Amino acid sequence: MIKAKLNEKLALACDKETPDLDEIKELIVAGADTNQLNKYNDNIFDDVFLEVLYDVRDDAKKLPITVKKIKEIISLMIDNGFDIKRFGLSTMSQFIFATYDLFTFDLYRFMLQYDLADGPEAYEDTLEDIGTEESYQRCCEHDHDLENLFYAIYEMVEAKIEGRNYKSIELYYGAVGLTIDKIVYFSDSNTMVEKKTFTEYNADIGFICGDKLLVMRDSVNILFMNDRVSEQPQIDISSLFGKDVIGRKIKSVSFDHKDVIIGMTYYGQPTIIIELTNGKKLKFTHNFGELSDKETQPRFWIE
């Protein structure tokens, strides 16, 4: 079988709704080139995974099976000569627009186990693409669940670039059911300002739950970490929250959105709500649009 035919068969095998790993393995072993370029001068796998995932994104049964198959295919490709440093980042970029759910996070985490590029500069476009999608979900769609999914992916990729433990970063769902043991303010001084109905803050707030950490960013983004190691200075602010919060379990994390109209401009203000099993709710938001020079002041209160 000539090389071109092998390559064509390999591309077709990857493009099936449920790829056949045995068929792909047979073609690769027979000499099919995983590094071949298509007519657009892209790697033949550049659109395959996106198309396959898009076809099953609304099928709750097929989607996890397909994700598992894709991981197996990528591992097989790498084991058989796929140039991960040349095509790894473009392969990973397919997953931005594929499923828009926790599988997006899962596939990025899977790809980050590999050495995808040389040097931080190579990741600039990747970070820009993820950041753009995060911003779009925040500012245009007002889907703050998806916004924080892409925020976590951005943080994970950035950790990989900087040589930190990217595997410690999780989605906020992981905090549900955990007990809040302590709350810290990631600053060397207390810059919080207590107002009549809310408290303003200017640094990240950490909810320590055993050996895990739920972080509320001063950008009003939420991030969960499966370890609580941090080199940042921190102050214990547990007393500010009291017995209604300390020692209580997290029941849910949800989101709300408010548009503030000033003149002809709409300013979006997301709210992150941490509900506890005792019925108390911690609400975090900011006052974007209400201050000059497009500045924001994050704040929180307990209901």
C-alpha positions in Angstrom: 0.0 0.0 0.0 1.5 3.3 -1.0 2.3 6.0 1.6 -0.4 8.4 0.3 -3.1 5.8 0.7 -2.0 4.9 4.2 -2.1 8.6 5.1 -5.5 9.0 3.7 -6.8 6.0 5.6 -5.3 7.3 8.8 -7.0 10.6 8.5 -10.4 9.0 7.7 -10.0 6.6 10.7 -9.4 9.6 13.1 -12.4 11.4 11.6 -14.9 8.7 12.6 -17.5 9.5 15.3 -16.0 6.8 17.5 -12.4 6.3 16.3 -11.2 2.7 16.0 -7.8 2.6 17.8 -7.0 -0.8 16.5 -7.4 0.5 12.9 -5.3 3.6 13.7 -2.6 1.5 15.3 -2.5 -0.8 12.3 -2.1 2.1 9.9 0.6 3.8 12.0 2.6 0.5 12.4 2.2 0.1 8.6 4.0 3.4 8.1 1.3 6.1 8.0 2.8 9.5 8.8 1.2 11.2 11.8 3.2 14.3 11.0 1.8 14.8 7.5 0.3 18.1 6.5 -3.0 18.7 4.7 -3.7 21.0 1.9 -4.0 23.9 4.3 -0.4 23.2 5.5 -1.8 22.1 8.9 -1.2 18.7 10.6 -3.9 16.2 9.6 -5.1 15.9 13.1 -5.7 19.6 13.6 -9.5 19.4 13.0 -10.2 15.8 13.6 -10.7 15.9 17.3 -12.8 19.1 17.2 -15.1 17.6 14.6 -15.4 14.3 16.5 -16.2 16.0 19.8 -18.6 18.5 18.2 -20.6 15.6 16.8 -21.2 14.1 20.2 -21.1 17.1 22.5 -24.8 16.8 23.3 -24.8 13.0 23.8 -24.2 12.3 27.5 -23.4 8.6 26.7 -21.1 9.0 23.7 -19.2 12.1 24.9 -17.1 10.5 27.7 -16.4 7.5 25.5 -15.2 9.7 22.7 -13.0 11.8 25.1 -11.4 8.5 26.3 -10.8 7.4 22.8 -9.2 10.7 21.8 -6.8 10.5 24.8 -5.8 6.9 23.7 -5.3 8.1 20.1 -3.1 11.0 21.1 -1.0 8.7 23.4 -0.7 6.2 20.5 0.4 8.9 18.1 3.1 10.2 20.4 4.4 6.7 21.0 4.7 6.2 17.3 6.6 9.3 16.3 4.1 12.2 16.4 6.0 15.5 16.7 4.4 16.8 19.9 6.7 19.9 20.1 5.8 20.8 16.5 2.1 20.1 16.6 1.2 19.7 20.3 -0.1 23.2 20.9 -2.2 23.3 17.7 -3.7 19.9 18.7 -4.6 21.2 22.2 -6.2 24.3 20.7 -8.9 22.2 19.2 -10.4 21.7 22.6 -11.3 25.3 23.3 -14.4 25.2 21.1 -15.2 21.5 21.3 -17.5 20.8 24.3 -17.6 23.8 26.6 -17.8 21.7 29.8 -15.6 19.9 32.2 -14.2 17.7 29.4 -12.6 20.8 28.0 -10.6 21.1 31.3 -9.9 17.4 31.3 -8.4 17.4 27.8 -6.2 20.4 28.5 -4.9 18.7 31.7 -4.2 15.6 29.7 -2.3 17.5 27.0 -0.2 19.3 29.6 1.5 16.1 30.7 3.6 16.4 27.5 6.4 18.7 26.6 4.4 20.7 24.1 6.9 23.5 23.2 10.2 25.1 23.9 10.1 28.2 26.1 7.3 30.4 27.4 7.0 32.5 24.2 5.6 29.5 22.3 2.6 29.5 24.6 1.6 33.2 24.0 -1.0 32.4 21.4 -2.4 29.6 23.5 -2.8 31.8 26.5 -4.3 34.6 24.4 -6.9 32.2 22.9 -7.9 30.9 26.3 -8.0 34.4 27.8 -10.1 35.6 24.9 -12.7 32.9 25.4 -12.8 33.5 29.2 -13.4 37.2 28.5 -16.1 36.5 26.0 -18.0 34.3 28.4 -17.7 37.0 31.1 -18.5 40.1 29.1 -20.7 38.9 26.2 -22.4 35.7 27.2 -22.5 36.5 31.0 -21.9 32.7 31.5 -19.7 32.9 34.6 -19.6 29.2 35.0 -17.9 28.8 31.7 -15.8 31.9 32.4 -14.4 30.3 35.5 -13.8 27.0 33.6 -11.6 28.8 31.1 -10.0 30.9 33.9 -8.9 27.6 35.6 -7.6 26.3 32.3 -5.6 29.6 31.8 -4.2 29.2 35.3 -3.3 25.6 34.7 -1.4 26.4 31.4 0.4 29.3 33.1 1.5 27.0 35.9 2.9 24.5 33.4 4.8 27.3 31.7 6.3 28.5 35.0 7.2 25.0 36.2 4.6 25.0 39.0 2.4 22.0 39.8 -0.4 22.5 37.2 -2.1 19.3 38.5 -2.9 21.1 41.8 -5.5 23.3 39.9 -9.0 22.0 39.8 -12.5 23.4 38.9 -14.4 25.0 41.7 -16.9 22.0 41.8 -14.3 20.1 43.8 -15.0 22.3 46.9 -18.6 21.3 47.2 -19.1 19.1 50.3 -15.9 20.3 52.0 -15.7 21.9 55.4 -14.2 25.4 55.8 -11.6 25.2 58.5 -10.0 28.6 58.1 -10.1 31.7 55.9 -7.0 33.6 55.0 -6.3 36.9 53.2 -3.3 36.6 50.8 -1.5 39.8 51.7 1.1 41.0 54.2 -1.3 43.6 55.6 -5.0 43.8 56.0 -6.3 46.1 53.3 -10.0 45.2 53.7 -12.4 47.9 54.5 -15.6 47.1 56.4 -18.6 49.1 55.2 -22.2 49.1 56.5 -23.5 46.3 54.3 -20.4 44.8 52.8 -16.6 44.5 53.1 -14.2 45.7 50.4 -11.1 43.6 49.7 -8.0 44.0 47.5 -6.3 40.7 47.6 -7.2 37.0 47.1 -9.2 35.3 49.8 -8.5 31.6 50.6 -10.9 29.1 52.1 -8.8 26.4 53.6 -10.7 23.0 53.7 -8.3 20.4 55.2 -5.4 20.1 52.7 -7.4 21.8 49.9 -7.9 25.5 49.0 -10.8 27.4 47.4 -9.5 30.8 46.2 -11.7 33.8 45.6 -9.6 36.1 43.4 -9.8 39.9 43.7 -10.9 39.8 40.0 -14.0 38.0 41.2 -12.9 34.6 39.8 -13.0 31.4 41.7 -10.4 28.6 41.7 -10.0 25.4 43.5 -6.7 23.7 44.4 -6.2 20.2 45.6 -3.4 21.3 47.8 -3.0 24.5 49.8 0.6 25.2 49.4 1.2 28.9 48.8 4.3 31.1 49.1 2.2 34.2 49.3 2.0 36.0 52.7 -1.3 35.5 54.4 -3.4 36.7 57.3 -5.9 34.7 59.2 -9.3 36.5 58.8 -11.5 33.6 60.1 -12.9 35.9 62.9 -14.3 38.2 60.3 -16.6 35.4 59.1 -17.3 33.8 62.5 -19.1 30.6 63.4 -21.7 31.0 60.7 -19.0 30.1 58.2 -16.0 28.5 60.0 -16.7 24.8 60.5 -19.5 24.8 57.9 -19.7 22.7 54.7 -19.9 24.2 51.3 -23.3 23.2 49.8 -22.9 24.8 46.3 -21.2 27.4 44.2 -23.3 29.4 41.8 -23.3 32.6 39.8 -25.4 35.6 39.1 -25.0 38.6 36.8 -26.1 42.3 36.9 -25.8 44.9 34.2 -25.3 48.5 35.4 -26.2 51.1 32.7 -24.3 54.4 32.9 -25.1 56.7 30.0 -25.0 54.5 26.8 -22.6 51.9 28.3 -23.5 48.5 29.9 -21.1 47.4 32.7 -21.3 43.8 33.7 -21.0 42.8 37.4 -20.7 39.1 38.1 -21.6 37.7 41.5 -20.2 34.4 42.8 -22.3 32.8 45.6 -20.9 30.2 48.0 -23.8 28.6 49.8 -23.2 26.7 53.0 -25.2 23.8 54.5 -26.6 26.1 57.2 -28.2 28.3 54.6 -25.7 31.1 54.8 -24.5 32.6 51.5 -21.2 34.4 50.9 -21.6 36.7 47.9 -18.6 38.2 46.0 -18.9 40.9 43.3 -17.4 44.2 42.2 -18.7 47.6 41.2 -17.4 47.8 37.6 -18.6 51.0 35.9 -19.4 52.8 39.1 -15.8 54.2 39.6 -13.8 56.5 37.3 -11.2 55.2 34.8 -13.0 51.8 34.6 -11.6 50.8 38.0 -13.3 48.1 40.1 -13.6 47.5 43.8 -14.3 43.9 44.8 -16.6 43.3 47.8 -18.3 40.6 49.7 -21.1 40.1 52.2 -22.9 37.3 54.1 -26.6 36.7 53.8 
